[in-house]
């Protein structure tokens, strides 16, 4: 849900730049990689600010607003699990924002913003469904097995691992080091996707063709792969 909330914000930002022709000017003045990274970092700053407000609210008004349960829950949660969840959330948001900027850069009208958000929603939803399917002790209670190795390979694909591993770690179905390795591999894959997305973003911001943002983004991916 956090991913979907911030996906709509960055989609609107990219769409505004594209439809107002500001994007073309910015591409000339600032490299696409710096633009893309700056937009993503601004979302992280917004998220950090909101989390700080929530923490202050719980600290000051927690007991009087019935939020004592949440405070006790955080107090009982192991610190290493909280750290992992925060890092995992950062990676999950990162991949969601990257995909959104790819689609949003091909928008020619602000009415097409949902067309840039829906594909990411479907990807996150698919990851959630797969995560629920694999969230069973039978896959992780038998030690090292062919099935467990296979599942760990599947869970490296973002955002499936990001959605599942915090729960598995909390239930002690996987070890902390196993979850950390998955997070590092996800981050490496996400970084590779980000590098490719820079070309997508530049192409989309300069493109004036009319059509579905989703199909045009996939079409660009196919051409790059063919080359």
C-alpha positions in Angstrom: 0.0 0.0 0.0 2.9 2.4 0.7 4.3 1.6 -2.7 1.0 2.3 -4.5 0.6 5.6 -2.6 3.9 7.0 -3.7 3.7 5.6 -7.2 0.7 7.9 -7.9 2.7 10.9 -6.7 5.7 10.3 -9.0 3.5 9.5 -11.9 1.8 12.8 -11.6 5.2 14.6 -11.3 6.6 13.0 -14.5 3.3 13.5 -16.4 3.3 17.2 -15.4 6.9 17.6 -16.7 6.0 15.8 -20.0 2.7 17.5 -20.8 4.0 21.0 -19.9 7.0 20.5 -22.2 9.2 21.2 -19.2 10.6 17.7 -19.5 12.3 18.5 -22.8 14.0 21.6 -21.4 15.1 19.6 -18.3 16.6 16.8 -20.5 18.8 19.4 -22.3 19.9 21.1 -19.0 20.1 18.0 -16.7 21.0 14.5 -17.5 18.1 12.0 -17.4 19.9 9.9 -14.8 20.2 12.8 -12.4 16.5 13.7 -13.0 15.3 10.2 -12.4 17.4 9.8 -9.3 16.3 13.2 -8.0 12.6 12.4 -8.4 13.1 9.1 -6.5 15.0 10.7 -3.7 12.4 13.4 -3.3 9.8 10.6 -2.7 12.1 9.1 -0.1 12.4 12.5 1.6 8.7 12.8 1.6 8.3 9.3 3.1 10.9 10.1 5.7 9.2 13.3 6.7 5.8 11.5 7.0 7.3 8.7 9.1 8.8 11.3 11.4 5.5 13.0 11.9 3.9 9.6 12.7 6.5 8.8 15.3 6.1 12.2 16.9 2.4 11.8 17.0 2.6 8.4 18.6 5.2 9.8 21.1 3.1 12.7 22.1 -0.5 11.5 21.7 -0.1 7.7 21.7 -1.7 6.9 25.0 -4.6 9.4 24.6 -5.5 8.2 21.1 -5.6 4.5 21.7 -2.4 3.9 19.8 -0.8 2.1 22.8 -1.1 -1.2 21.0 1.1 -0.1 18.1 3.7 1.3 20.6 3.8 -2.0 22.5 4.0 -3.9 19.2 7.1 -1.9 18.1 8.6 -2.3 21.6 8.3 -6.1 21.4 9.6 -6.3 17.8 13.3 -7.3 17.6 15.4 -4.3 16.5 17.1 -6.4 13.8 13.7 -7.2 12.3 12.7 -3.5 12.2 16.0 -2.7 10.5 15.4 -5.3 7.9 11.8 -4.2 7.3 12.9 -0.6 6.7 15.6 -1.7 4.2 13.2 -4.1 2.5 10.6 -1.3 2.2 13.2 1.0 0.6 14.0 -1.5 -2.1 10.3 -2.3 -2.8 9.5 1.4 -3.2 12.6 1.9 -5.4 11.6 -0.8 -7.9 8.0 0.5 -7.9 9.0 4.1 -8.6 11.4 3.0 -11.4 8.7 1.1 -13.2 6.3 4.0 -12.8 8.6 6.6 -14.3 9.2 4.3 -17.3 5.4 4.3 -18.1 4.7 7.9 -17.0 7.5 9.3 -19.3 5.3 8.2 -22.3 2.2 10.1 -21.2 1.0 12.8 -23.6 -2.0 13.8 -21.6 -2.6 13.9 -17.8 -5.7 11.8 -18.3 -3.3 8.9 -19.1 -1.8 8.9 -15.6 -3.9 5.8 -14.6 -2.4 4.0 -17.6 1.1 4.5 -16.0 -0.1 3.4 -12.5 -2.2 0.4 -13.4 0.8 -1.8 -14.8 2.7 -1.2 -11.6 -0.3 -2.0 -9.5 -0.7 -5.3 -11.4 3.0 -6.1 -10.9 2.8 -5.4 -7.2 -0.4 -7.3 -6.9 1.1 -10.3 -8.7 4.0 -10.2 -6.4 1.6 -10.2 -3.4 -0.3 -13.2 -4.7 2.9 -15.2 -5.3 4.2 -14.2 -1.9 1.0 -15.5 -0.3 1.3 -18.7 -2.2 4.8 -19.3 -1.0 4.1 -18.2 2.6 3.9 -21.8 3.8 6.1 -23.6 6.3 6.2 -26.7 4.1 8.6 -24.9 1.7 11.1 -23.8 4.4 10.8 -26.3 7.3 12.8 -29.1 5.6 16.2 -27.4 5.6 18.2 -27.2 2.4 16.2 -28.8 -0.4 15.7 -28.5 -4.2 12.4 -26.8 -3.6 13.8 -24.3 -1.1 16.6 -23.4 -3.4 14.2 -22.9 -6.3 11.9 -20.7 -4.2 14.8 -18.6 -3.0 15.8 -18.0 -6.7 12.2 -17.0 -7.5 12.0 -14.7 -4.6 15.1 -12.7 -5.8 12.8 -11.2 -8.5 11.5 -7.8 -7.2 9.1 -7.2 -5.6 8.1 -10.8 -4.7 10.9 -11.2 -2.2 10.3 -7.7 -0.7 6.7 -8.7 0.0 7.3 -12.1 1.4 10.6 -12.2 3.3 9.6 -9.9 6.2 6.8 -12.3 7.1 9.0 -15.4 6.7 11.7 -13.7 8.8 9.2 -12.8 11.6 7.9 -16.4 11.6 11.5 -17.7 11.7 10.9 -19.7 8.5 14.1 -18.3 7.1 17.4 -17.1 8.7 18.4 -13.5 9.0 21.4 -14.1 6.7 19.2 -15.8 4.1 16.8 -12.8 4.1 19.8 -10.4 4.0 21.2 -12.2 1.0 17.9 -12.0 -0.8 17.7 -8.3 -0.1 21.2 -7.7 -1.5 20.4 -9.6 -4.7 17.2 -7.8 -5.1 19.0 -4.5 -4.8 21.6 -5.5 -7.4 18.8 -6.5 -9.8 16.9 -3.2 -9.1 20.1 -1.2 -9.7 20.5 -2.9 -13.1 16.9 -2.1 -13.9 17.4 1.5 -12.9 20.3 1.9 -15.3 18.2 0.7 -18.2 15.3 2.8 -17.1 17.4 6.0 -17.6 17.3 5.3 -21.4 13.6 4.6 -21.2 13.0 7.9 -19.3 15.0 9.9 -21.8 13.3 8.3 -24.8 9.9 8.8 -23.3 10.3 12.4 -22.3 11.5 13.3 -25.8 8.9 11.2 -27.6 5.9 12.9 -29.1 4.1 9.8 -30.4 0.5 9.3 -29.3 -0.5 5.9 -27.8 -0.8 3.8 -24.7 2.1 4.6 -22.3 2.2 0.9 -21.3 2.5 -0.5 -24.8 5.0 2.2 -25.9 7.2 1.5 -22.9 7.2 -2.3 -23.6 7.8 -1.6 -27.3 10.9 0.5 -26.4 12.1 -2.4 -24.2 11.7 -4.8 -27.1 13.7 -2.6 -29.5 16.5 -2.2 -27.0 16.6 -6.0 -26.5 16.7 -6.6 -30.2 19.6 -4.1 -30.7 
